[in-house]
Amino acid sequence: MMSKRLVCVPALLMVATLASQGCGREDPAPAATTAAPAVADKNQVNPRPRDQMQDGGKFTWPISALPSNFNRAQLDGTEKDTADIMAALMPAAFHTDAVGTPLWNDDYLAAAPTMTPEPKQVVTYQINPKAAWDDGTPLTWEDFHWQWKANNGSDKRYQISSANGYEDIENVQRGKDDREVIVTFKHKYADWPAIFDPIYPSATNKNPAIFNDGWKAQPLVTAGPFRFGSLDRTSKTVTLVRNEKWWGDRAKLDSIVYRMIEPDAQIDALANGEIDAMDVGPDANKYARARTIDAAEVRVAGGPNFRHLTVNGTGAILQDVKVRQALAMAIDRTAIAKALLGPLGIDPRPLNNHIFMANQAGYQDNSGDVGKYNPARARQLLDEAGWTLNGTSRMKGGKPLEIICTIPAGVATSRQESELIQNMLAQVGATLTINTVPTPDLFSKYVTPGQFDFTVFSWIGTPYPISASKSLYVKPVRNARGELEVQQNYARVGSDEIDQLFQQAFQELDRTKATEIANRIDGLIWQEVHSLTLYQRPELVVAKKTLANFGAFGFASWKYEDIGWVK
């Protein structure tokens, strides 16, 4: 299933398959009819202590496309597949547990960071003295400094996916030595643990050309429990091998092989033993098939992930907000949720919030009239917008009301959702034409450059719902070259009010007040019809039974060095 993740700095991720990150507590495997847990603090990863696991072995992990850029902070590097690869290779200041609580990462930090809120917020990091890049260069304050400089949005030569968090920093300086980092913020910033994840080397971040293009062919300098082994474009695989220079727990696996397989072909590959795990997502057929594979089991979690319809607000038809509102009212999101989630035994409710998931504190329904299925009102709004009914179709100025929905090939979920929407829009006189494109091209050739009207995919979230969301809804602006800078706002619509409210929420250290502001933002997003949230995406991962410390992670982040095979 095509999706991205709320990625890089607190931003979101897109993906064709799913997996959150991390290890956490596990509950017993679900019975055949059990729905995904609604609570946010449960996951299933078959947790095993390291002494019960084999030393060595290979894990074959399917991806939907080879990364177009291995720099997760670059605009084309936000696919979830890219994050799944690079998280094994790159430093991060924090990781999270199954509840989503940030925990400082002792592989890269020598002590818990300290934060003083007054007179200006200052965070001090002590870098683990053993931490080093795989070329032997120590990890120092300069790597933090250039991660900030490259991603704060001030130098427009850097094609960043998001400035979230980094744009709120005033300076990153050397402390008492090269291993101490002092980060001073311009103002209070509540989600500061989400920043510096991942960290790329200063040697590559100093140069905008390397930042933008240097990571396209393969990963460069890294610092994780694994290192880059090879990329084979013929077999469509990326291979990581154990990093023998790693100073932490030695990786249990010899290698991880990421193999490109169309999402709808992955279940056959698992049954045939070609891969070791895969994301099922809200696909009833895959779920049913997965339960028939004797050597595998379905692992379940409730995470911060959701399916949605993005509406490109810059097209000739959809730039009219009244038309966007009308089409939104013509779409029965409850029916879509029932069709996709019902066969999985999951409560088929539509998701009525763009920022908070239904199992997160702060969730409330802000969808208003726009989010309610009301085809009669939809017809009325289209009439008011000048789209007159001519037989079964609407016309304006001699042109039909035709919307192009661009979806990836080989993703049954996208096809099913699009066909349901196609039928619903036909009831109000709008024609939806489904444009199926190769999965690897969906974002790079269509979504990112804005060559679509509608598209459907998943956002894969983080435990930082407010800060992670900003890059999706920030108002696009034109740079000096006249290019529209969208970050991850593929709808290309926004407002100054939304941007200002995000800044208020970021600076509010009182979580209750920040949540109130975030829900005001969500109400405005609904009225803009930036996108329609469809339903919270269940995290259903089918994995071989002997694969340990891997599966449905929910809100947790994983430790790649602990993934492996039970003895």
Secondary structure, DSSP 8 states (H G I E B T S, - for coil): --EEEE-TTT-EEEESS--------B-----TT----SSTT-BB-----GGGB-S--EEEEEESS--S-S-TTBTT--BHHHHHHHTTTS--SEEE-TT--EEE-TTTBSS--EEE-SSS-EEEEEB-TT-B-TTS-B--HHHHHHHHHHHSSSSTTS-BS--TTGGGEEEEEE-SSTTEEEEEESS--TTGGGSSSS---HHHHT-HHIIIIITSSS--S--SSEEEEEEETTTTEEEEEE-TT--SS--S-SEEEEEE--GGGHHHHHHTTS-SEEE--S-HHHHHHHTT-TTEEEEEE--SEEEEEEE-TTSTTTTSHHHHHHHHHT--HHHHHHHHHGGGT--------SSS-TTSTT-----TTTTS--HHHHHHHHHHTT-EEETTEEEETTEE-EEEEEEETT-HHHHHHHHHHHHHHHTTT-EEEEEEE-GGGIIIIIITTT--SEEEEEEE--S-HHHHHHHHHS--EE-TTS-EE-TT-TT----HHHHHHHHHHHH---HHHHHHHHHHHHHHHHHHT-EEEEEE--EEEEEETTEES-SB-TT----GGG-EEB-
